[in-house]
Amino acid sequence: MNGPIDTNSWQYRQINARAPGLSYLANALIDLVEDGYPVVAGTADLQYSNGLVRFAQRFPERFTQFGISEQNMVSAAAGMASTGAMPFVATFASFLALLCCEQIRTDVAYSALPVRLIGHHAGISLGFYGTSHHATEDLAIMRSIADLTVVAPADGPQLAAAVKASVNHAQPIYFRIGRGQEPVVYDDGVDFQFGKAIVHGEGSDLTIIACGSMVHPSREAYRALRAAGKSVGLIDMHTIKPLDTKAVLSAAAHSRFVLTIEEHNILGGLGGAVAEILAEAGSPARLIRHGIRDEYSLIAPPTHLYKHYRLDAAGIEATVREALG
């Protein structure tokens, strides 16, 4: 089939039912075009996995299907940006961050071009597709590239808000998102500011700092712990770079423990970024990094993996209780 599948077909309905959160990406891009921005979009054979099929149907002249050639897609996006376009390109996070690292560094970031890189199905969300499709190193890789902003929205509404806010952001951006099945945390139209964390609550015992897909289960654990009388705080650190240093140090000043939660290796990602800030400030707060502990993630359905790695609400709550003794 050469063209996009019809929105009335069973294939489209099945895809949309599986990943309703990803509709926010296409909708946000469509809104930007209608508002007059020079948005173009592309993907590497995954328009049905990331929802960009809707954008392709609405604006076929602005959409490029690159096929399975991710590195070429990133370099082409850099070329488009150099002509004044505002390109958004999307593929699996494991392919985008690892396979295309050189193109992102040299063609996009070094050249200071406003390319928006969408790494979807991040972390362990591709489950049984295996280690080659798991992205548990991408935050560490992307945040080490100079002048590249790194964002991990918690849900569809926050993704849409971040995409729309990006039109006023001069630097290239790496968006790390899930598979579109993340429960909704925020209402449509939520305010988004790059580098400005969202504080859901403060606590004297422990503050949870979470990002991306881990915000929702962290919020569930946070609510259960507070209901049980624990003084626990919660921060949504949606921007991994630049990190909200003020929010981190404020949490450390108010809490005995700081617990980072990420669907990522505990090395180099959110936990590593927070550790750097606390160490440089000489903070007495104890840091606990919770995620995948420097291993290649197992192969299983995502729900089983989240439970195994204690990245569901119950696992996060248990981790907090253990930290508090």
Secondary structure per residue as TSV (DSSP state, phi and psi in degrees):
chain	resnum	aa	ss	phi	psi
A	1	M	-	360.0	122.8
A	2	N	-	-85.0	-38.4
A	3	G	S	-95.5	170.9
A	4	P	-	-62.4	148.5
A	5	I	-	-71.1	152.0
A	6	D	-	-70.2	143.4
A	7	T	T	-67.1	-15.9
A	8	N	T	-91.7	-4.3
A	9	S	S	-77.1	158.8
A	10	W	H	-66.1	-30.9
A	11	Q	H	-63.4	-45.5
A	12	Y	H	-66.0	-42.7
A	13	R	H	-61.9	-40.1
A	14	Q	H	-64.9	-43.8
A	15	I	H	-64.3	-45.8
A	16	N	H	-65.7	-33.9
A	17	A	H	-68.2	-32.9
A	18	R	H	-75.0	-32.4
A	19	A	-	-136.2	62.7
A	20	P	G	-63.1	-29.5
A	21	G	G	-65.2	-26.9
A	22	L	G	-73.6	-12.8
A	23	S	H	-64.0	-23.2
A	24	Y	H	-65.4	-32.1
A	25	L	H	-63.9	-54.8
A	26	A	H	-62.4	-42.1
A	27	N	H	-60.9	-41.5
A	28	A	H	-65.0	-41.1
A	29	L	H	-67.5	-39.2
A	30	I	H	-61.6	-43.1
A	31	D	H	-60.5	-41.2
A	32	L	H	-64.6	-41.0
A	33	V	H	-62.9	-44.7
A	34	E	H	-65.9	-22.9
A	35	D	T	-86.2	0.4
A	36	G	T	99.7	6.5
A	37	Y	-	-82.5	147.1
A	38	P	-	-80.6	52.6
A	39	V	E	-76.2	134.3
A	40	V	E	-129.8	156.8
A	41	A	E	-137.8	155.2
A	42	G	E	-155.9	162.8
A	43	T	E	-152.8	165.1
A	44	A	S	-105.8	71.0
A	45	D	S	70.5	22.7
A	46	L	-	-130.1	31.0
A	47	Q	T	-64.4	-23.4
A	48	Y	T	-85.9	-24.9
A	49	S	T	-79.3	-29.7
A	50	N	S	-109.5	3.2
A	51	G	S	82.1	0.3
A	52	L	T	-70.8	-6.0
A	53	V	H	-57.5	-33.1
A	54	R	H	-67.6	-40.1
A	55	F	H	-64.9	-41.5
A	56	A	H	-62.4	-37.6
A	57	Q	H	-70.4	-36.1
A	58	R	H	-78.1	-39.9
A	59	F	-	-133.7	70.7
A	60	P	G	-60.2	-28.7
A	61	E	G	-73.3	-13.3
A	62	R	G	-105.9	4.7
A	63	F	E	-117.6	137.1
A	64	T	E	-124.5	126.4
A	65	Q	E	-96.1	106.3
A	66	F	-	-83.8	-9.6
A	67	G	-	71.2	-169.1
A	68	I	S	-81.6	73.2
A	69	S	-	-149.0	67.6
A	70	E	H	-60.0	-42.8
A	71	Q	H	-63.3	-40.9
A	72	N	H	-62.7	-38.1
A	73	M	H	-60.4	-45.0
A	74	V	H	-66.8	-43.6
A	75	S	H	-64.5	-39.9
A	76	A	H	-64.5	-38.0
A	77	A	H	-62.6	-39.0
A	78	A	H	-61.8	-41.8
A	79	G	H	-62.1	-42.3
A	80	M	H	-61.6	-43.7
A	81	A	H	-63.0	-33.5
A	82	S	H	-67.3	-18.0
A	83	T	T	-96.3	1.5
A	84	G	T	105.6	-3.5
A	85	A	-	-76.7	164.9
A	86	M	E	-118.4	85.7
A	87	P	E	-83.2	137.3
A	88	F	E	-118.4	118.6
A	89	V	E	-123.3	141.0
A	90	A	E	-135.6	140.2
A	91	T	E	-161.8	178.6
A	92	F	E	-55.5	138.5
A	93	A	H	-59.1	-35.7
A	94	S	H	-63.0	-36.8
A	95	F	I	-78.1	-41.4
A	96	L	I	-66.4	-48.9
A	97	A	I	-76.4	-37.2
A	98	L	I	-90.2	-53.7
A	99	L	I	-68.0	-35.8
A	100	C	T	-102.4	15.9
A	101	C	H	-55.5	-45.0
A	102	E	H	-63.8	-42.7
A	103	Q	H	-67.0	-38.2
A	104	I	I	-64.6	-44.4
A	105	R	I	-66.2	-51.4
A	106	T	I	-87.9	-47.4
A	107	D	I	-77.9	-34.6
A	108	V	I	-100.3	-64.5
A	109	A	I	-71.0	-47.6
A	110	Y	T	-61.5	-33.8
A	111	S	T	-84.9	-1.6
A	112	A	T	54.9	46.4
A	113	L	-	-101.5	138.2
A	114	P	-	-78.6	60.1
A	115	V	-	-86.6	138.2
A	116	R	E	-106.9	115.4
A	117	L	E	-101.5	120.1
A	118	I	E	-106.8	105.4
A	119	G	E	-96.9	102.0
A	120	H	E	-102.8	169.6
A	121	H	S	54.3	47.7
A	122	A	-	-77.8	173.3
A	123	G	B	64.0	-133.5
A	124	I	T	-106.8	19.1
A	125	S	T	-69.6	-16.0
A	126	L	T	-88.6	0.5
A	127	G	G	44.1	-104.7
A	128	F	G	-76.4	-1.4
A	129	Y	G	-72.2	-17.9
A	130	G	-	101.2	175.2
A	131	T	G	-57.8	-36.5
A	132	S	G	-62.6	-22.5
A	133	H	G	-103.2	-3.1
A	134	H	-	-85.8	136.0
A	135	A	B	-112.7	90.1
A	136	T	S	-116.3	10.9
A	137	E	S	-123.4	-5.3
A	138	D	H	-66.1	-37.0
A	139	L	H	-63.6	-42.3
A	140	A	H	-62.7	-41.9
A	141	I	H	-67.7	-49.5
A	142	M	H	-68.8	-37.4
A	143	R	H	-74.6	-10.9
A	144	S	T	-88.1	-5.9
A	145	I	S	-89.8	123.4
A	146	A	T	-60.0	141.8
A	147	D	T	62.7	23.1
A	148	L	-	-112.0	120.6
A	149	T	E	-80.1	139.7
A	150	V	E	-124.4	122.6
A	151	V	E	-129.0	138.0
A	152	A	-	-128.5	86.7
A	153	P	-	-63.3	150.8
A	154	A	S	-81.4	-28.2
A	155	D	S	-160.2	-175.4
A	156	G	H	-60.5	-50.9
A	157	P	H	-58.7	-39.1
A	158	Q	H	-70.8	-35.3
A	159	L	H	-60.6	-47.6
A	160	A	H	-60.3	-41.4
A	161	A	H	-65.1	-39.5
A	162	A	H	-68.4	-40.9
A	163	V	H	-61.0	-44.4
A	164	K	H	-69.0	-35.9
A	165	A	H	-68.6	-22.4
A	166	S	G	-67.9	-17.7
A	167	V	G	-66.0	-19.7
A	168	N	G	-105.2	15.3
A	169	H	-	-110.6	118.3
A	170	A	-	-74.9	-26.2
A	171	Q	S	-84.5	157.2
A	172	P	-	-65.5	153.9
A	173	I	E	-133.6	138.2
A	174	Y	E	-106.2	116.4
A	175	F	E	-97.5	123.5
A	176	R	E	-106.4	114.9
A	177	I	-	-129.3	168.6
A	178	G	-	-88.8	-144.0
A	179	R	-	-108.4	12.3
A	180	G	S	87.7	5.2
A	181	Q	-	-108.1	8.3
A	182	E	-	-66.8	134.3
A	183	P	-	-60.8	148.6
A	184	V	-	-73.7	132.3
A	185	V	-	-104.3	-39.6
A	186	Y	S	-116.3	157.8
A	187	D	-	-78.0	158.9
A	188	D	T	-58.6	142.8
A	189	G	T	82.2	14.1
A	190	V	-	-58.2	142.6
A	191	D	-	-71.0	139.5
A	192	F	-	-136.7	130.4
A	193	Q	-	-132.0	125.7
A	194	F	T	-60.0	133.5
A	195	G	T	77.9	6.8
A	196	K	-	-120.3	104.2
A	197	A	-	-67.6	161.0
A	198	I	E	-107.1	118.8
A	199	V	E	-94.9	115.1
A	200	H	E	-87.3	-21.6
A	201	G	E	176.2	157.2
A	202	E	-	-109.0	155.6
A	203	G	-	-151.0	143.8
A	204	S	S	-85.0	-22.5
A	205	D	S	-81.2	-51.6
A	206	L	E	-158.5	144.1
A	207	T	E	-118.0	126.7
A	208	I	E	-87.5	128.6
A	209	I	E	-116.0	113.2
A	210	A	E	-123.7	162.3
A	211	C	-	-142.2	156.7
A	212	G	G	57.0	-133.4
A	213	S	G	-63.8	-14.5
A	214	M	G	-86.7	-5.6
A	215	V	H	-67.1	-44.4
A	216	H	H	-63.6	-53.8
A	217	P	H	-62.5	-31.7
A	218	S	H	-65.9	-38.0
A	219	R	H	-67.7	-37.6
A	220	E	H	-63.4	-43.6
A	221	A	H	-65.3	-42.0
A	222	Y	H	-58.1	-45.2
A	223	R	H	-66.0	-41.7
A	224	A	H	-64.8	-40.8
A	225	L	H	-68.0	-41.2
A	226	R	H	-67.2	-36.5
A	227	A	H	-64.5	-26.6
A	228	A	T	-88.8	5.6
A	229	G	T	93.6	7.4
A	230	K	-	-85.0	139.6
A	231	S	-	-90.1	88.9
A	232	V	E	-120.1	138.6
A	233	G	E	-108.6	167.7
A	234	L	E	-145.6	131.3
A	235	I	E	-126.5	132.3
A	236	D	E	-93.3	104.0
A	237	M	-	-94.2	73.0
A	238	H	-	-67.5	-27.9
A	239	T	E	-101.5	113.5
A	240	I	E	-81.3	-28.5
A	241	K	E	-151.1	120.5
A	242	P	S	-74.9	135.8
A	243	L	-	-74.9	148.6
A	244	D	-	-79.2	87.6
A	245	T	H	-59.4	-40.1
A	246	K	H	-60.8	-42.4
A	247	A	H	-66.0	-40.0
A	248	V	H	-64.0	-48.2
A	249	L	H	-69.1	-31.8
A	250	S	H	-65.7	-43.3
A	251	A	H	-62.5	-42.4
A	252	A	H	-65.6	-31.7
A	253	A	H	-74.4	-26.6
A	254	H	H	-97.1	-18.8
A	255	S	-	-121.8	150.4
A	256	R	S	-74.6	-33.2
A	257	F	E	-125.5	146.0
A	258	V	E	-121.1	126.5
A	259	L	E	-118.8	115.9
A	260	T	E	-92.8	139.4
A	261	I	E	-124.9	122.2
A	262	E	E	-148.8	145.5
A	263	E	E	-88.6	70.4
A	264	H	E	-168.5	161.1
A	265	N	E	-57.1	140.0
A	266	I	S	-69.3	-9.6
A	267	L	S	-91.5	124.1
A	268	G	S	86.2	-11.3
A	269	G	S	-95.1	-134.0
A	270	L	H	-60.8	-46.2
A	271	G	H	-60.4	-41.8
A	272	G	H	-64.2	-40.8
A	273	A	H	-64.5	-42.7
A	274	V	H	-67.4	-40.4
A	275	A	H	-58.7	-41.1
A	276	E	H	-61.2	-44.1
A	277	I	H	-65.0	-46.6
A	278	L	H	-64.8	-40.0
A	279	A	H	-66.2	-44.4
A	280	E	H	-66.3	-30.8
A	281	A	H	-85.3	-9.3
A	282	G	T	67.8	33.7
A	283	S	-	-69.2	136.8
A	284	P	-	-80.2	-8.9
A	285	A	S	-65.6	140.8
A	286	R	E	-85.0	132.7
A	287	L	E	-101.1	134.0
A	288	I	E	-122.4	123.2
A	289	R	E	-99.5	123.5
A	290	H	E	-119.9	125.2
A	291	G	E	177.9	-140.8
A	292	I	E	-93.8	123.0
A	293	R	-	-87.7	74.8
A	294	D	S	51.1	56.8
A	295	E	S	-146.9	164.1
A	296	Y	-	-81.1	122.1
A	297	S	-	-60.5	149.2
A	298	L	-	-70.9	170.2
A	299	I	-	-110.4	117.8
A	300	A	S	-172.3	169.6
A	301	P	-	-58.0	146.5
A	302	P	H	-53.0	-42.1
A	303	T	H	-59.5	-39.4
A	304	H	H	-68.2	-38.7
A	305	L	H	-67.0	-41.6
A	306	Y	H	-61.8	-39.3
A	307	K	H	-68.5	-42.8
A	308	H	H	-60.8	-43.7
A	309	Y	T	-88.8	7.1
A	310	R	T	58.4	42.3
A	311	L	-	-107.5	15.4
A	312	D	S	-99.2	175.7
A	313	A	H	-59.7	-41.9
A	314	A	H	-64.6	-41.7
A	315	G	H	-66.0	-39.8
A	316	I	H	-67.8	-42.3
A	317	E	H	-61.0	-43.3
A	318	A	H	-63.4	-38.1
A	319	T	H	-63.4	-40.9
A	320	V	H	-64.3	-45.7
A	321	R	H	-61.5	-39.4
A	322	E	H	-65.3	-40.0
A	323	A	H	-63.7	-36.9
A	324	L	H	-83.4	-7.1
A	325	G	-	77.6	360.0
